[in-house]
Amino acid sequence: MPLLEIKDLSLDFRSAEGAVRALDRISLELDAGETLCLVGESGCGKSVTALSIARLVASPPAFYAGGEILLQGRDVLQMNPRELCAVRGGVVSYVFQEPSVSLNPVFRVGAQIKESLKIHRPKQATDEEVVRLLKVVGIPAPELRARDYPFQLSGGMQQRVMIAMALASEPKLLVADEPTTALDVTIQAQILELLKDLQQRLGMAILLITHNLGIVAEVADRVAVMYAGQVVEQAPADLLLERPLHPYTRALLASVPRLNRPQQALTGIPGTVPTLSELPSGCRFAPRCDVARPECSQRVPDLLAVDSFRAVRCPFHDAARESATQEANKA
Amino acid sequence: MSLLDVRDLTVRYPVKPGLFRPATRYLTAVNNVSFQIEPGETLGLVGESGCGKTTLGRAVLRLVEPESGTVWFEGEEITALSRDALRARRRKFQMVFQDPYGSLNPRMPVEDIVGEALDIHRLARGAAREKRVGELLRAVGLDPSYANRYPHEFSGGQRQRIGIARALAVEPKLIVCDEPVSALDVSIQAQIVNLLKELQQRHGIAYLFIAHDLAVVENISRRVMVMYLGRVVEAAEARALLASPSHPYTQALISAVPSVDPVSRRQRIILPGDAPSPVHPPGGCPFHPRCPKAQAPRCSGELPELREVVAGHFAACHFAEGQDH
């Protein structure tokens, strides 16, 4: 049994102007000790998916329109408030993008970590355990730093404190939502290294949300690419980066500037992501797709398995890849 | 003659211990920086947060006043101009900002955001102004019929296009682009980088392109300058700098960039700690406390000068050696 299994999850945001479907039949699986990356551009639904795992999306305006989220075999959507409390920050811990906003500015960081311990491991809610956790995430002089307020720490140190807090409950799943986006690259490298190291030592599963395909290449075992509320491609990370199948994944990779290739022509993707209230009929990527055919705008393609590892939501992905290879050969 | 010639520019900010108490210390944001930009070329400026790259970009346009040093634009000393004279010269050098949400007035239609520059420099009025705004919007890839819309009706990428149209309105020779693509999604980022390149080819504009993303900078720049704690630590042709960096900081910075290409994944240099505060910069080489190659006592005692290690490749490190590119 996988640690986490999301099956056909749909979520609507309802407002006075009507409902929009933010997640459309999302299915994901994550095993213990594995790293899954959710990739996509702003507004594609990756954060909403991640927050749904502990049912952290405020309802209203959000309403689950179908599907299930099985965490250790139990459906999170059916849990009562007490069971949810054990999941939130317990089995599943979160690390968010902006550590300076996530930490409470008026409490010492040690006290904030202890609070998490009091809730999830009350017997070990001691100063020694706080110091041990700070040491685990690589904070120098942890006894002193525990008495600091968040503003006294740099962004990288604050993110380490957030991770220490997330680890306090000994979670089975760590959800990291753009954990390094607010940090400089040298600090980002430190934090990614720390996450990899912690995963090996503690055997947690990690769901990492990012828009940076370079980070995917560094840490992911498997990847799910999202576009406009749907998963459009799922594959092992190395396969996806070497041989992307969906035209959106291909276009996304072609937009990433690479180091040591100054002459690389960046193709970009024409147009913008559609708003959820005005989704195109048929394939949601069709209006921006360079290999779209007339039939693409008639019917929403299904996410179909290509082989036992990969699934893609494009019936013409073979043709798309051929034309890309031809172009590459020409160039 | 260079289009822009910056000599020994230093910018300091006072650090006030309290609201009404006078400054007792200074933060040197830009320390003795010199460089040139030729007409129509792009100089990339990279570095981590707090290294002084934004302050340098602003000081070049005299949006912040430098403490010492001079800035020459087309042979004229910008740093010696009176306010009025400076205002007239600003037509020649413009700026594009990072945040496409914060840098456009939400109460102005696009027509006025772009047209205001024309009004200030008295370049076009009435029907001519309307026509020129339409041309500018078309030049940045926007439909001229959007002219009477407001910023909130546009996406981030479209807003950045409006910011670029505004800078273009006065036909500048130099645009300082301060992180113009870092707030954008990668597919949109590529669109904007391509637009900037195309505009450069068509109008011969020079860019000072500030960014923290090395790959973007390499893609758009001819030369690249790396800053650390207010100082330039390395400067070279883009390709040479990225392929064979001489300064240990540049080496670590490049190795920290997560790479999509499995073949190019190299040994990563993880720097210990954070960049020190520029209020208390370390003595000697500013990078020595984090440097994997630092040697006592030289690195902690002696400030390395920016010297030419190979023709056209400058580095400020005692131990930098030239490598063939």
Boltz contact constraints between the chains, C-beta under 6 A:
constraints:
  - contact:
      token1: [A, 41]
      token2: [B, 185]
      max_distance: 6.0
  - contact:
      token1: [A, 42]
      token2: [B, 185]
      max_distance: 6.0
  - contact:
      token1: [A, 154]
      token2: [B, 274]
      max_distance: 6.0
  - contact:
      token1: [A, 156]
      token2: [B, 274]
      max_distance: 6.0
  - contact:
      token1: [A, 184]
      token2: [B, 48]
      max_distance: 6.0
  - contact:
      token1: [A, 184]
      token2: [B, 49]
      max_distance: 6.0
  - contact:
      token1: [A, 185]
      token2: [B, 256]
      max_distance: 6.0
  - contact:
      token1: [A, 185]
      token2: [B, 257]
      max_distance: 6.0
  - contact:
      token1: [A, 186]
      token2: [B, 256]
      max_distance: 6.0
  - contact:
      token1: [A, 186]
      token2: [B, 271]
      max_distance: 6.0
  - contact:
      token1: [A, 189]
      token2: [B, 256]
      max_distance: 6.0
  - contact:
      token1: [A, 189]
      token2: [B, 270]
      max_distance: 6.0
  - contact:
      token1: [A, 190]
      token2: [B, 270]
      max_distance: 6.0
  - contact:
      token1: [A, 213]
      token2: [B, 260]
      max_distance: 6.0
  - contact:
      token1: [A, 214]
      token2: [B, 258]
      max_distance: 6.0
  - contact:
      token1: [A, 214]
      token2: [B, 259]
      max_distance: 6.0
  - contact:
      token1: [A, 214]
      token2: [B, 260]
      max_distance: 6.0
  - contact:
      token1: [A, 215]
      token2: [B, 258]
      max_distance: 6.0
  - contact:
      token1: [A, 217]
      token2: [B, 260]
      max_distance: 6.0
  - contact:
      token1: [A, 218]
      token2: [B, 258]
      max_distance: 6.0
  - contact:
      token1: [A, 241]
      token2: [B, 260]
      max_distance: 6.0
  - contact:
      token1: [A, 255]
      token2: [B, 186]
      max_distance: 6.0
  - contact:
      token1: [A, 255]
      token2: [B, 187]
      max_distance: 6.0
  - contact:
      token1: [A, 255]
      token2: [B, 190]
      max_distance: 6.0
  - contact:
      token1: [A, 256]
      token2: [B, 186]
      max_distance: 6.0
  - contact:
      token1: [A, 256]
      token2: [B, 260]
      max_distance: 6.0
  - contact:
      token1: [A, 257]
      token2: [B, 215]
      max_distance: 6.0
  - contact:
      token1: [A, 257]
      token2: [B, 216]
      max_distance: 6.0
  - contact:
      token1: [A, 257]
      token2: [B, 219]
      max_distance: 6.0
  - contact:
      token1: [A, 258]
      token2: [B, 215]
      max_distance: 6.0
  - contact:
      token1: [A, 259]
      token2: [B, 215]
      max_distance: 6.0
  - contact:
      token1: [A, 259]
      token2: [B, 242]
      max_distance: 6.0
  - contact:
      token1: [A, 260]
      token2: [B, 242]
      max_distance: 6.0
  - contact:
      token1: [A, 260]
      token2: [B, 243]
      max_distance: 6.0
  - contact:
      token1: [A, 262]
      token2: [B, 218]
      max_distance: 6.0
  - contact:
      token1: [A, 262]
      token2: [B, 238]
      max_distance: 6.0
  - contact:
      token1: [A, 262]
      token2: [B, 239]
      max_distance: 6.0
  - contact:
      token1: [A, 266]
      token2: [B, 190]
      max_distance: 6.0
  - contact:
      token1: [A, 266]
      token2: [B, 193]
      max_distance: 6.0
  - contact:
      token1: [A, 266]
      token2: [B, 194]
      max_distance: 6.0
  - contact:
      token1: [A, 268]
      token2: [B, 187]
      max_distance: 6.0
  - contact:
      token1: [A, 268]
      token2: [B, 190]
      max_distance: 6.0
  - contact:
      token1: [A, 268]
      token2: [B, 191]
      max_distance: 6.0
  - contact:
      token1: [A, 269]
      token2: [B, 187]
      max_distance: 6.0
  - contact:
      token1: [A, 272]
      token2: [B, 155]
      max_distance: 6.0
